[in-house]
């Protein structure tokens, strides 16, 4: 049915795992978190749009940096205030509808 390649996880490569036969190995690295999911998404987007390794890396770092700088809800008002401008009030078009 074909070969299956099973490899040791990089984090435990070269470690003596004998002490962990009785007690679990506890690692304090993110594996399944929102940060990891963002990293997967960012990397996937960079691969789709960039051709060279340097461009992908630059795009990924840029996206991560922007995400860190714009923590919280990004609104038009907040972006204008951070840019030093005054947010303008959008004019609403009033429409009348005969449908009810």
C-alpha positions in Angstrom: 0.0 0.0 0.0 3.0 2.3 -0.3 5.6 3.6 2.0 4.7 5.8 4.9 7.4 8.2 6.1 7.2 8.7 9.8 9.6 11.2 11.3 10.4 12.5 14.7 9.0 16.0 15.6 11.8 18.6 15.2 11.3 19.8 18.8 12.3 16.4 20.2 15.0 15.5 17.7 18.1 14.5 19.5 16.5 14.6 23.0 16.8 11.7 25.4 13.1 10.8 25.8 13.7 8.1 28.5 12.5 10.3 31.3 9.2 10.9 29.5 8.1 7.2 29.4 6.3 7.6 32.7 5.5 11.4 32.7 4.3 13.4 29.7 6.6 15.8 27.9 5.1 19.3 28.3 6.2 21.9 25.8 5.5 25.6 26.1 5.3 26.3 22.4 2.2 27.3 20.4 1.0 24.5 18.3 -2.8 25.0 17.8 -3.5 28.6 18.6 -4.9 31.7 16.9 -1.3 32.9 16.3 -0.4 29.7 14.5 -3.6 29.8 12.4 -2.7 33.4 11.4 0.8 32.3 10.5 -0.6 29.5 8.2 -3.0 31.9 6.5 -0.3 34.6 6.1 2.1 32.1 4.6 -0.5 30.7 2.3 -1.4 34.2 1.0 2.2 35.1 0.5 2.9 31.9 -1.5 0.0 32.6 -3.8 1.0 36.2 -4.6 4.8 36.3 -4.5 7.3 34.4 -6.7 10.6 34.7 -4.8 11.4 33.6 -1.3 12.5 37.1 -0.3 9.2 38.6 -1.5 7.1 36.0 0.3 9.1 36.5 3.5 8.7 40.3 3.2 5.0 40.0 2.6 4.6 37.7 5.6 6.6 40.0 7.9 4.7 43.0 6.7 1.3 41.4 7.3 2.4 40.2 10.8 3.7 43.7 11.6 0.5 45.3 10.5 -1.6 42.9 12.5 0.4 43.7 15.6 0.1 47.4 15.1 -3.6 47.4 14.4 -4.7 45.3 17.3 -8.4 45.6 18.1 -11.1 46.7 15.9 -10.0 48.7 12.9 -12.5 51.4 12.0 -12.4 54.3 9.6 -12.5 56.8 12.5 -9.5 55.1 14.2 -7.4 55.1 11.1 -8.1 58.8 10.5 -7.3 59.7 14.1 -4.0 57.8 13.9 -3.1 59.5 10.6 -3.7 62.9 12.2 -6.8 63.8 10.2 -10.4 64.4 11.2 -12.9 61.7 10.3 -15.5 63.0 8.0 -19.1 62.0 8.4 -20.2 60.1 5.4 -23.2 61.6 3.7 -26.1 59.3 3.5 -28.3 59.2 0.5 -31.9 59.2 1.4 -34.0 57.1 -0.9 -37.7 56.6 -1.0 -39.0 53.3 -1.9 -42.5 52.6 -3.1 -42.1 49.0 -2.1 -43.3 48.0 1.3 
